[in-house]
Amino acid sequence: MTERNCCEVGRGPKIVAIGGGTGLSTMLRGLKLHTRNLTAIVTVADDGGGSGVLREDLGMPPPGDIRHCMEALANAEPVMEQLLSYRFPSGSGRLTGQSFGNLILAALNGIYPSFDEAVARMSEVLAISGRILPVTNANVQLEATFENGTSVVGESKIFQFKKEQDCRIRSVRLLPERPAALPAAVEAIEEAELILLGPGSLYTSVIPNLLVDGIAEAVCRSKALKLYICNIMTQDGETEGMTASDHVAALLDHSGPGLVDLCLCNSAPVRPGLLERYREEDAIPITVDKEAIEALGVELVTRPVSSETSNYARHSVTRLAQAVMEIYEERAHTRIF
């Protein structure tokens, strides 16, 4: 970046991004080029993969989503970035598939008295842009209840259970319910000028944050501009058949009125060949139903924010960040703090 751009970044708006998974980390990669006043509030409801193993063996919150955010915001030497994302290959015993970054966080969690302190110390080592905060230090499980009345406990079990039930998710909750939020997370929301929800898995990455005591309430009270970034495609095993307004309604059902002002949806078409691949896993582009969204009291904005590879249609790092900043700059003057 030029000297001028560095100065502009230093003066950037206070942005809080709430979510988890690869959707949140993708957005963070772009936003760090626009502001250093960036806070990621990250779910700790994951219980699958390497994170799930560490959670079960060590009784610690899952580090995976936190690590993804660290990879996105790190300004460390290239060798450190390689170490952070390194996964042990098959044949490595109990370490097979485990991320070295997860192990570093696990070690720091053993050294320091709380998980958020471990995250803070690792953030210092990686010289990250902004802050990364677990939404809670509590050991929580995610329970999903379906429209037929059945339920399942465990984030990693929801996909298969939903396929077996062949009906929509009605609601999710945390066990234990309403765990205490990290005070720094609530404080960041209260000081924010722009609050972002998503992109990411609706029921397993975004909504779990809103079920932590004080988080949804702080967002609803905030005078900041509040933007929900809708996914580009429906998600197999989670949101099949759901429109953009269904996503917004689910957010509001799990929080309350005033959670979001705007819903950002992708306006770029997905090429036919890629659509066929997605149909094989019961996924299609999310239908953007403007009138239904605005009937919920949320304004729709659309931008071409997708980026395609040979196998996926996902949010573009640069296009998404640019769209978010443009929307903020267009609307910021209307906010009263």
C-alpha positions as CSV (number, residue, x, y, z in Angstrom):
1,M,0.0,0.0,0.0
2,T,1.1,3.6,-0.6
3,E,1.8,5.9,2.4
4,R,-1.6,7.7,1.7
5,N,-3.5,4.4,1.7
6,C,-1.8,3.3,4.9
7,C,-3.0,6.6,6.5
8,E,-6.5,6.0,5.2
9,V,-6.5,2.5,6.6
10,G,-5.4,3.8,10.0
11,R,-8.4,6.2,10.0
12,G,-10.8,3.5,8.9
13,P,-14.2,2.9,10.5
14,K,-14.6,0.7,13.5
15,I,-16.0,-2.5,11.9
16,V,-17.2,-5.6,13.8
17,A,-17.7,-8.8,11.8
18,I,-19.7,-11.6,13.4
19,G,-19.7,-15.1,12.2
20,G,-17.4,-18.1,11.6
21,G,-16.0,-20.5,9.0
22,T,-14.5,-19.6,5.6
23,G,-17.1,-17.0,4.8
24,L,-16.0,-14.7,7.7
25,S,-12.2,-15.2,7.0
26,T,-12.8,-14.4,3.2
27,M,-14.4,-11.1,4.1
28,L,-11.7,-10.3,6.7
29,R,-8.9,-10.7,4.1
30,G,-10.5,-7.9,2.0
31,L,-11.5,-5.6,4.9
32,K,-8.1,-5.5,6.5
33,L,-7.0,-3.5,3.4
34,H,-9.6,-0.8,4.2
35,T,-9.3,-0.4,8.0
36,R,-7.2,-1.5,11.0
37,N,-10.2,-0.8,13.3
38,L,-11.4,-4.4,12.6
39,T,-12.8,-6.8,15.2
40,A,-13.9,-10.4,14.3
41,I,-16.3,-12.0,16.8
42,V,-16.2,-15.7,16.1
43,T,-18.4,-18.7,17.0
44,V,-17.1,-21.5,19.2
45,A,-19.9,-24.0,18.6
46,D,-17.9,-26.2,16.2
47,D,-17.3,-29.8,17.3
48,G,-16.1,-31.5,14.1
49,G,-12.7,-32.3,12.5
50,G,-9.5,-31.4,14.2
51,S,-11.2,-28.8,16.3
52,G,-13.6,-31.4,17.6
53,V,-10.7,-33.8,18.6
54,L,-9.0,-31.0,20.6
55,R,-12.2,-30.0,22.2
56,E,-12.9,-33.6,23.3
57,D,-9.4,-34.4,24.4
58,L,-8.5,-31.1,26.1
59,G,-11.9,-29.6,27.0
60,M,-11.1,-26.4,25.2
61,P,-13.2,-24.3,22.9
62,P,-12.8,-25.3,19.2
63,P,-9.9,-23.4,17.6
64,G,-10.7,-24.0,13.9
65,D,-12.8,-20.9,13.1
66,I,-10.5,-18.7,15.1
67,R,-7.5,-20.0,13.2
68,H,-9.1,-19.3,9.9
69,C,-9.6,-15.7,10.9
70,M,-5.9,-15.5,12.1
71,E,-4.7,-16.8,8.7
72,A,-6.8,-14.1,7.1
73,L,-5.5,-11.2,9.2
74,A,-1.9,-12.4,9.9
75,N,1.0,-10.2,8.9
76,A,3.7,-12.7,10.0
77,E,6.6,-14.1,8.1
78,P,5.7,-16.5,5.2
79,V,7.1,-19.5,7.1
80,M,4.9,-18.7,10.1
81,E,1.8,-18.5,7.8
82,Q,2.8,-21.9,6.3
83,L,3.0,-23.4,9.7
84,L,-0.3,-22.0,10.8
85,S,-2.2,-23.6,7.9
86,Y,-0.1,-26.9,7.8
87,R,-2.2,-30.1,8.2
88,F,-0.5,-33.4,9.2
89,P,-0.9,-35.9,6.3
90,S,-2.5,-39.4,6.5
91,G,-0.4,-41.8,8.4
92,S,0.3,-39.3,11.2
93,G,-1.7,-41.3,13.8
94,R,-3.9,-39.1,16.0
95,L,-2.4,-36.0,14.3
96,T,-3.8,-37.0,10.9
97,G,-5.7,-34.1,9.4
98,Q,-4.9,-31.9,12.4
99,S,-3.9,-28.3,11.7
100,F,-0.6,-27.1,13.3
101,G,-2.3,-23.7,14.0
102,N,-4.9,-25.5,16.1
103,L,-2.1,-27.1,18.1
104,I,-0.5,-23.8,18.8
105,L,-3.7,-22.4,20.1
106,A,-4.2,-25.5,22.2
107,A,-0.8,-25.1,23.7
108,L,-1.4,-21.4,24.5
109,N,-4.8,-22.3,26.0
110,G,-2.9,-24.6,28.4
111,I,-0.5,-21.8,29.3
112,Y,-3.0,-18.9,29.8
113,P,-6.0,-19.0,32.1
114,S,-8.7,-18.4,29.4
115,F,-9.2,-19.1,25.8
116,D,-9.6,-15.5,24.8
117,E,-6.2,-14.7,26.4
118,A,-4.6,-17.5,24.4
119,V,-6.2,-16.1,21.2
120,A,-4.8,-12.6,22.1
121,R,-1.3,-13.9,22.6
122,M,-1.3,-15.8,19.3
123,S,-2.7,-12.7,17.6
124,E,0.4,-10.8,18.9
125,V,2.8,-13.4,17.5
126,L,1.1,-13.2,14.1
127,A,0.9,-9.4,14.2
128,I,-2.7,-9.6,13.0
129,S,-4.6,-6.6,11.6
130,G,-7.3,-5.8,14.1
131,R,-8.6,-8.1,16.8
132,I,-10.1,-11.6,16.9
133,L,-12.4,-12.5,19.8
134,P,-14.2,-15.7,20.6
135,V,-17.8,-14.8,21.3
136,T,-17.7,-16.7,24.6
137,N,-15.2,-18.7,26.7
138,A,-17.9,-21.2,27.6
139,N,-17.9,-24.8,26.4
140,V,-21.1,-24.9,24.3
141,Q,-22.9,-27.4,22.1
142,L,-25.3,-26.5,19.3
143,E,-28.7,-28.2,19.2
144,A,-30.9,-28.0,16.1
145,T,-34.7,-28.6,16.2
146,F,-36.4,-29.5,12.9
147,E,-39.9,-28.7,11.6
148,N,-41.0,-32.2,12.4
149,G,-40.2,-31.8,16.0
150,T,-37.0,-33.9,16.1
151,S,-33.7,-32.5,17.3
152,V,-30.0,-33.3,17.3
153,V,-27.1,-32.0,19.5
154,G,-23.7,-31.3,17.9
155,E,-22.8,-28.9,15.1
156,S,-21.1,-31.7,13.1
157,K,-24.2,-33.9,13.2
158,I,-26.7,-31.4,11.8
159,F,-25.9,-32.0,8.2
160,Q,-26.5,-35.7,8.1
161,F,-29.5,-35.5,10.5
162,K,-31.2,-32.9,8.3
163,K,-30.7,-35.1,5.2
164,E,-32.3,-38.0,7.1
165,Q,-35.3,-36.0,8.4
166,D,-35.8,-34.3,5.0
167,C,-37.2,-31.1,6.4
168,R,-36.1,-27.7,7.4
169,I,-34.4,-26.5,10.5
170,R,-36.9,-24.7,12.7
171,S,-34.4,-23.3,15.3
172,V,-31.1,-23.7,16.9
173,R,-30.0,-23.1,20.5
174,L,-26.8,-23.4,22.6
175,L,-26.4,-25.9,25.5
176,P,-26.0,-24.5,28.1
177,E,-28.4,-21.8,27.0
178,R,-27.4,-18.1,27.0
179,P,-23.7,-18.5,28.0
180,A,-21.9,-15.3,29.1
181,A,-20.5,-13.3,26.2
182,L,-16.9,-12.2,26.3
183,P,-17.1,-8.6,27.7
184,A,-14.7,-7.3,25.0
185,A,-17.1,-8.6,22.3
186,V,-20.0,-6.7,23.7
187,E,-17.8,-3.6,24.1
188,A,-16.6,-3.9,20.5
189,I,-20.3,-4.0,19.3
190,E,-21.2,-1.0,21.4
191,E,-18.3,1.0,19.8
192,A,-18.8,-0.1,16.2
193,E,-19.6,2.1,13.3
194,L,-20.4,-0.8,11.0
195,I,-21.6,-4.3,12.1
196,L,-21.5,-7.2,9.6
197,L,-23.2,-10.5,10.0
198,G,-22.0,-13.3,7.7
199,P,-21.3,-14.5,5.1
200,G,-21.2,-18.1,6.3
201,S,-23.4,-21.0,7.3
202,L,-26.6,-19.5,8.6
203,Y,-27.4,-21.9,11.4
204,T,-23.9,-23.2,12.3
205,S,-21.7,-20.1,11.9
206,V,-23.8,-16.9,12.1
207,I,-26.8,-17.5,14.4
208,P,-24.8,-19.3,17.2
209,N,-23.2,-16.0,18.0
210,L,-26.6,-14.4,18.5
211,L,-27.5,-17.0,21.1
212,V,-24.7,-15.9,23.5
213,D,-26.1,-13.7,26.3
214,G,-25.8,-10.0,25.4
215,I,-24.6,-10.3,21.8
216,A,-27.9,-9.9,19.9
217,E,-29.1,-7.3,22.4
218,A,-26.0,-5.2,21.8
219,V,-26.4,-5.4,18.1
220,C,-30.1,-4.4,18.2
221,R,-29.2,-1.4,20.5
222,S,-26.4,-0.2,18.3
223,K,-26.8,2.9,16.2
224,A,-24.2,1.6,13.8
225,L,-25.0,0.6,10.2
226,K,-25.9,-3.2,10.4
227,L,-25.5,-5.3,7.3
228,Y,-26.3,-9.0,6.7
229,I,-24.2,-10.5,3.9
230,C,-26.3,-13.3,2.4
231,N,-24.6,-16.4,1.0
232,I,-24.4,-16.8,-2.8
233,M,-25.7,-20.4,-2.8
234,T,-28.0,-22.5,-0.6
235,Q,-26.1,-24.9,1.6
236,D,-26.7,-28.6,1.3
237,G,-27.7,-30.1,4.7
238,E,-28.6,-26.7,6.1
239,T,-30.5,-24.2,4.0
240,E,-31.9,-26.1,1.0
241,G,-35.0,-24.3,-0.5
242,M,-34.5,-21.2,1.6
243,T,-34.7,-17.7,-0.1
244,A,-32.8,-14.6,1.0
245,S,-35.8,-13.5,3.0
246,D,-35.9,-16.9,4.7
247,H,-32.3,-16.2,5.8
248,V,-33.2,-12.8,7.2
249,A,-36.3,-14.1,8.9
250,A,-34.2,-16.9,10.7
251,L,-31.8,-14.2,11.9
252,L,-34.6,-12.1,13.3
253,D,-36.4,-15.1,14.9
254,H,-33.2,-15.9,16.8
255,S,-32.6,-12.3,17.9
256,G,-35.2,-9.6,17.6
257,P,-36.2,-6.6,15.6
258,G,-33.5,-4.1,14.8
259,L,-30.8,-6.7,14.2
260,V,-30.0,-5.6,10.6
261,D,-30.7,-2.6,8.5
262,L,-29.6,-3.9,5.1
263,C,-29.2,-7.3,3.4
264,L,-26.5,-7.5,0.8
265,C,-27.0,-10.2,-2.0
266,N,-25.0,-11.1,-5.0
267,S,-26.2,-9.9,-8.3
268,A,-23.7,-11.7,-10.6
269,P,-25.0,-14.8,-12.4
270,V,-23.5,-18.2,-11.8
271,R,-22.4,-19.9,-15.1
272,P,-24.4,-22.9,-16.3
273,G,-21.7,-25.5,-15.9
274,L,-21.2,-24.6,-12.3
275,L,-24.9,-24.6,-11.6
276,E,-25.0,-28.2,-12.8
277,R,-22.2,-29.2,-10.4
278,Y,-24.1,-27.5,-7.5
279,R,-27.3,-29.3,-8.4
280,E,-25.5,-32.6,-7.7
281,E,-25.3,-31.5,-4.0
282,D,-28.8,-30.0,-3.9
283,A,-27.6,-26.4,-3.9
284,I,-28.8,-23.5,-6.1
285,P,-28.2,-19.7,-6.2
286,I,-30.2,-18.2,-3.3
287,T,-33.4,-16.5,-4.7
288,V,-33.4,-12.8,-3.9
289,D,-37.0,-12.0,-3.0
290,K,-36.9,-8.2,-2.6
291,E,-40.4,-7.6,-1.5
292,A,-40.3,-10.3,1.2
293,I,-37.0,-9.0,2.5
294,E,-38.3,-5.5,2.8
295,A,-41.6,-6.7,4.4
296,L,-39.3,-7.8,7.3
297,G,-38.1,-4.2,7.7
298,V,-34.8,-4.8,6.0
299,E,-33.6,-3.0,2.9
300,L,-32.1,-5.0,0.1
301,V,-28.9,-4.0,-1.7
302,T,-27.3,-6.0,-4.5
303,R,-23.8,-6.0,-5.8
304,P,-21.8,-8.4,-8.1
305,V,-19.7,-9.9,-5.2
306,S,-19.1,-13.4,-6.4
307,S,-15.9,-15.1,-7.6
308,E,-16.0,-18.4,-9.5
309,T,-13.4,-21.2,-9.6
310,S,-13.9,-24.5,-11.6
311,N,-15.9,-26.0,-8.7
312,Y,-17.3,-23.1,-6.5
313,A,-19.1,-19.8,-6.6
314,R,-18.0,-17.9,-3.5
315,H,-17.6,-14.3,-2.3
316,S,-14.7,-12.5,-3.9
317,V,-12.2,-11.1,-1.3
318,T,-11.8,-7.8,-3.1
319,R,-15.4,-7.3,-4.5
320,L,-17.1,-8.1,-1.2
321,A,-14.8,-5.7,0.8
322,Q,-15.2,-3.0,-1.8
323,A,-19.0,-3.4,-1.8
324,V,-19.2,-3.3,2.0
325,M,-17.1,-0.1,2.2
326,E,-19.0,1.6,-0.6
327,I,-22.3,0.8,1.2
328,Y,-20.9,2.1,4.4
329,E,-19.6,5.3,2.8
330,E,-23.0,5.9,1.1
331,R,-25.0,5.4,4.4
332,A,-22.7,6.5,7.2
333,H,-23.7,10.1,7.1
334,T,-27.3,9.1,7.9
335,R,-26.3,7.4,11.2
336,I,-26.7,9.3,14.5
337,F,-24.2,8.3,17.3
